[in-house]
């Protein structure tokens, strides 16, 4: 269960990609400068204030944002608001906590938006990040492996002695756009052969019903390409 004060700060941090703090102030009835301090974690809101922010955002602003998000192949057209990735990562993290339980690794299909989504999910879940193709790359007796170093830390690369990389554990497979079931099953199969247990699959957008369960598609589209 995420503390409601941290939840309020996370919501404001994501919403600032879509609204100015003056616009949020008009909706929430809290001065914009104060909202900026909450979003940047310079000040932690009181529990009653945090509860008011969370309730107002989840009942009004979030549903409207979800309806307006791009869907299908059109979502790959540049420029794409980075807030879309953050919003999808927040949705995925909530789904994981409610439905999947513990996640040890997040693996993402390595296109730029998929990598960004995977990194954001790993940061929110405070777990390791793997970028597909998942086969580690040997470098002079060492193995290069992507990782996420903390709840707000950057994605980086670590060099570990060959044979010392982490294998096994519950893994979430994430893709910004999943084109078909075969693509998702091939990626999941690759990870299972390397000893991971694929707990679920998440995609920002994909054809409706195209992913094997357990899975979640934030913005499904009706007709596969």
N, C-alpha and C positions, 0 to 999 in steps of 0.2 A: 504494500500500500504506500503510495507516494504521499509525503506530507503535503497538505493543501497549500502551505506557504510556498514550497518549492514548485508545486503544480501551477500556482498563479504566476510565479516568475517565468516558468517555462512557456506558458501560454502567451504572456506578454512578449517574450523574446521572439516567438514565432510570428505573432501578429504584426510586429513592427515591419516585417517584410511586405505587408499588404496595406497597412494603415499608418498614418502619422500618429504621433502621441496626442496631438490636438484632436484628431478624429476619435481616438480611443477615449480621450477625456470626455468628449460629448456623450458617448455611450455609457461610460462607467461612472461618470460624476466624480472623478478624481482628477486633480490637476495633472497636466501632462508631464511636468517636471518630476512629480512624485512617481508617476508610472515609469518614467525612464529610470529612476533609481531602483525601482522594484525589478525591472527587466534586466538591469545590469548587475543585480545582486549587491548594490552598494547599501541598500536598506532592505531589511526583511519586513514584509507587511505583517500587521497583527492578524491573528487567526480570523477574526470576524471580517476584516477587510479582504483577506485572501479568499475567504469563502464567498464573499459578494462578487469578487472578480471572476472566480471560477464559475459560479452559477450563471452570471451574465454572459460570459463568453461561450460556455457550453450550450446554453439554451438559445442563443441568438447568432453571434458572430461565426462560430464554427460551422453550424449547419449551412449557413449561407456560403461560406468559403468552400466547403466540400462540393456544393452544387455547382460552383463556378469554375472549379479546377478543370484544366484541359484533360481530354480523354483520348485514348487510342493513339495511333501513329502521329496525329497532330500535336501530341504533347512533346514530341521530340524536336519540333520546330523552334529554332532559336529566335529571340532570346527567351529562356525559361527562367522565371522568378526562382531564385534559390530557396525561397520560402516554401515552394511546393515540395521540395525534398525534405525540408525540416518538418513540414506538416505531415507528410507521409511517414517519416520516421517516428514521429510522436504517436501516430495512429498504430503503427506496427508495434511499438514498445508496449502500448496499452493492451493490444491483442495478445502479445506474448505473456504478459503478466497475468491476464485473465484466463487464457485458454491453454497455454503451453507450459507454463511453469519455468523452471530453471533453463537458461540458455547459456552454454559455455563458449560458443563461437558463433559469429555471424559470417557467412560466406556470401560474396556478391559476384555476380557475373560482371566481368571486368570492363564493360563499356563505361565512359566517363560518368554518366548519370547513375548507372548502377553502382559504381564505386562510391560516388558521393552519398547515395542512399544507404549503402551498407555501412559506411563510416559513421554516418549520423545515427543509425540504429545501434551500432556497437557502442558509441559514446553514451547514448541514453540508457542502454542496458548495462553499461560498465563491463564490457566483455571483450574478447579478442576478435580481431577482424582478419578474415582470409579473403584474398582476391583471386578469383578463378582466372586462368586455370590453376587449380589448387596444388598441382605438383610443385614442390619447392625447387628452387633453382640453386644448384651447387656452385659455390664460388670459392675456389682454392681451399677445399677441405671444409668449408663452412656452408651453411644453408641460409639463404635469404628468405625471410618470412615477414609478411605485412602484419602490423598489429596496431591496436588503438591503446594509447597509454593512460587513459583515465577518462573521467566523466566529461572533462572539457579539454583534454589534451588532443594534440594533432595526431593524425595517422602517420605512422613512420615505418621504417624497415629495420628489423633486427637481424644480426648475423649470429647464428648459434652453431656450435660444433656439429658436424654432420652426425645424424643419429640421435640428436637431443631435442628435436622438435616435438611439440605436443601433438599427440594423436588420440582420437577417441573423444567421447563427450557428446552432449546434445548440441545440435547445430541448427541454426535457422538459415535457410537459403533465401536471399533477397535479390530481386531484379526490379529495375525501374519499369521496364516494359518486357513482358513475357509474350512471345508470339504464339506459342502452341504448347500442348502437353508434352510433346516429344522433347522439346528443348529443356523443359523443367525436369523431366525424368532422366534425361542424359546427364544433366549437372548433378542431380541427386545421386544417381548411380555412381558417378565418378567419386563423390565424397564418401559414399558408403564403402566403396572398395578400398578407400584409404583409412577405414576404421571409424568413421564418424557415424553417429546416429542422427539422421535428419528428422528433427522434431516437427518441422513445418516449413511451408513455403509462402513467402509474401511477395506480392507484386504491386507496384503503384497502379499500373494499368495493364490489362490483358483481356483477351476474349472471355466472355462470361462462361463459367464452367470449364475452363481449359486447364486448370491446375489440379493435380491429385491432392486429396485431402491428407492431413489437415492443411488448409491454405486460406489465404485472405487476399482479395483483390479490392483495393480501395476504389478504383474507377474502372469498372468493367465496361467493355463495349459489346454490342450485340452481334456483330458479324465479323468473324475472323478473316484476316487478309488472305 
